[in-house]
Amino acid sequence: MTEALLSGTPTVKTERIGPVGRIRLDRPAKLNAVDLEMAEGIARVLEAWEEDPDVTLLLLDSTSPRAFCSGGDLRALSDLIRVEGPEAGVRKITRVYGVMRQIAAYTKPIVSLLDGIAMGGGIGLGGHVPYRVVTERSVLAMPETGIGITPDAGGSWILAQMPGLSGLRLALLGERMTGAQAVQNGFADYLLPSGSLPDLVTQLATQPVPDMLATLAQPVPAAPEHAVEACYNAPDLAQVLHNLEADGSEAARQDHEALSRLCPFSLQITWAAWHRARTLESLDDAFVQETTLVSHLMPRPDFLEGVRAKLIDKDNAPRWQPATLDEVNPDEVARCFQRL
């Protein structure tokens, strides 16, 4: 049964399949980039179904196999900041974070199908629920250091829970993960063939979720340690770069080159944030830290410049301020952890 008007927005479709309430992101031209309209549409559905005794399970997915959610609508956010100032952007993104926290704390179980692209804000929508499904088409990442901010949408919490220094490396580099790697790294729970998703949707209404997912899921081996992970065992980023240079391997060269292209201030913030996140007690605490950091980072010129270079002009030649890690003022980094 379709409930087309429940969300109040055409970008969020809803459907009832027996006891399952299905929430479908439907903004395919934007790869389901989440904006405030979409987030608030999801929130309205969550509120309606939380009080509905006939809905016992929620399914969160996309109408498009290309993307679950590619992240936040950064073009729209940068336009808003240019017109109304960074404070307006911070207010809007904070409200979107609130919906992500609502999803994470929902009282009924949720299954998310992270099929296709799931990055940044897509992790915030589908990465903090009890049952997270990926496929061979999935591409997951937290690429925020490439646009002048830092892993957010609760992604810093997942990165901080990863074993060893693997989460630190991913937080800094924003490296893309396959579906199998997402399971290995704690961003997902089950790897399923994309061809099995229609059966999954049907069976959710009649079978216990854990049993059904375990039957359909493909085995995923434990993640091997990355070849240069040991290089990140350092007191600061300068030493990491030195370690990578000294390593001499092709993997180390690639990491060194990637780090040199990313926003220096964001890298220093992310380095400190990851280490602090390791001491936090909950996902909610991570959202608080992320909100504080983004509130400081969004007014800086790096965010608009990162969006310009990556998404608007697409020249991939951002002019970061400052331009190098050595020029980053550690006192400015420390101030970003102080709540405004």
Helices and strands as residue ranges (DSSP letters): E 12-17, E 20-25, G 28-30, H 36-50, E 57-62, E 67-69, H 74-84, H 86-104, E 110-113, E 117-119, H 121-126, E 131-134, E 139-141, G 144-146, H 155-161, H 166-173, E 177-178, H 179-184, E 190-191, G 194-196, H 197-203, H 209-216, G 229-232, H 237-247, H 250-261, H 264-277, H 283-297, H 301-307, I 308-312, G 325-327, H 330-335
